[in-house]
Amino acid sequence: MRRDLKEVIFFSACIITTVTAISLLFIILSAILVRGLPAINLEFLTTESKEFGQNGGILYQTMGTFILIGMAGILAFPIALGSAVYQTEYLSLSLRGTADLLVYALNAVPTIIFGLFGYMFFGVFLKLGVSWLTGSFILAIMVLPTVLVSIKEAIESIPFKYLEAGLALGLTQERLVRAVIIPQSIHGMVTGLLLGLARAAGETAAIMFTATTFSGVLLPASFREPVTSLQTHILILAQEAINPRALTNAWGAALVLVALIMLMSLGSMLIRATITHEAER
Amino acid sequence: MWPLGRWRPGVAFFISSFLISISATGIIFIFLIVESFPIFQHEGLGFLSGSEWYPGEVYGALPMIYGTGIVTFIAVSFALPLALGSAVITSEVLSRPTRLVIKMMMELLAGIPGVVYGLLGITLLTTAVKNTFNLIDGNSFFTAGILLSIMILPTVMTLSEDALRSVPKEYRDQALALGLNRSETIFHAVLPGAIKGIAGAVLLGIGRAMGETISVMLVIGSLDRIPQPFYNIFTTGQTITSKLGREGAEALGVGYHWNALAGLGLILFLAVMGITFIGNSIVGPLSGRGINTKRKQKKR
């Protein structure tokens, strides 16, 4: 009898926590939807913001976010690819664990520290100032581990047969990389890039005083100009929480940003779920 | 084919990208040490123990260190039971399709940006906390802790669930065959095998909570003080990250104020790195944990 009672208590506790956790998550999603949807219409998406974001839309904020993450992706991708190939194909086995640890350490660095470091390094030392390029460099370092690990996992999951076939044909290590490893890990590159872009799009702390300004800029005309972004737009409007119009627009921008990020993560999940190697079918 | 013999451009490219990837953390670490060095010269250890912070006069980091500690503690205390309970149900009770749906939702939620959580916090949570506990100001350590607990819930839950799933099915079968009921099986056969992974999940969650900036900055009230008495978590305060977020822009690169902020950054960096390192080491052979969702890997 006591055993049964314990069983019941344990499972009820677990079920209560599960229901709480899941309803919390539903509350969050529905709060974003319910508050964001009224703000969104074609005009909101396609016009520039006016009166410090209280009126008008978020066109240039959205474009700013795309510019920042696009350039970050372009900068991070080749480095991630090169490093993933080196770590899986060239690096001696005894050093791989240490290399992994260092990559994971980079992933754990608090993003505000990337902001401080990035501003001093790219902004001051490389004289880029507060500009979108500084922001993209910072975001590129920040998402590098995400992209790298994804590509590395894809390379590690290539069936060994493929490599044996390549080696049996007499391919050199470098040919093997070009003919087998890179083509067979393209799905990892795409998912990694999507996850990395999603992570960059959600980042505010690292770019808020290094790459963006609140208003008064449209599209950057050079490398050294700041942009506006959805993230920082939400941040500024959120701090004016007493003003209902500012708040509505903040929720609208938040919904657009969340939708953007979720689309990218869903895309990566879909690719991950559908990919199978020919040899394993 | 290549003029430089064995030194091939492809390999050179691989090596240089590898060097960038592995040295970035070290460079940031050195940067923080160099930039914060003057403040440790200026304030000595008083920088760590001082509780006054007036730019231009005195810099004491204790209120911020306290804030980061207490907020992280609140976040983990709330997130852990929720994450563990739902991980047990998801891994041990639910059917495979339901489990996949829940894990997918968790992964999507882990992607919601901090600034959106901050917006939720500033509009919904602060008011709720204010009314529930009859406070004058809804911005407090407690509010920030709760918000962080919601933010780290998906991470801790997903990783704990992975840990539970990684316990071989045979363990459960044997325990059941011995006549243990399901909760006893979980306690005596599953949890002991998964405890390392769960500890790792919690440590990685702590690391995330400590480093989160924007959402905390929006709901903590940003006042550098240690509450009286020290366990009064319903007062406004400051964490290391919210301090850096608030004052980073005005102090960038200038004088002791900047050095002091870099010092705060260094403290945060060391704490997060230490915790993440321990977390990654006990989770065992590194494989995507805490970065992307773990996938089954083939040994090569």
Interface residues (C-beta under 8 A of the other chain):
Chain A: R3 D4 K6 E7 F10 F11 A13 C14 I15 I16 T17 T18 T20 A21 I22 L24 L25 I28 L29 A31 I32 R35 P78 I79 A80 L81 G82 S83 V85 Y86 Q87 E89 Y90 L91 G97 A99 D100 L101 L102 V103 Y104 A105 L106 N107 A108 V109 P110 T111 I112 I113 F114 G115 L116 F117 Y119 M120 F121 V124 I141 L144 P145 T146 L148 V149 S150 E153 E156 S157 P159 F160 E174 V177 R178 T191 G192 L195 A198 R199 A201 G202 E203 T204 A205 M208 F209 Q231 I234 L235 A238 Q239 A241 L247 A250 W251 A254 L257 V258 I261 M262 S265 L266 M269 R272
Chain B: R8 G10 V11 F13 F14 I15 S16 S17 F18 I20 S21 I22 S23 A24 T25 G26 I27 I28 F31 L32 E35 P81 L82 A83 L84 G85 S86 V88 I89 T90 V93 I102 M104 M105 M106 E107 L108 L109 G111 I112 P113 G114 V115 V116 Y117 G118 L119 L120 I122 T123 L124 I150 L153 P154 M157 N181 R182 S183 E184 I186 F187 L204 G207 M210 G211 E212 T213 I214 L218 T241 L244 G245 G248 A249 L252 G253 L261 A262 G265 L268 F269 V272 M273 T276 F277 N280 L286 S287 G288 G290 I291 N292 T293 R295 Q297 K298 R300
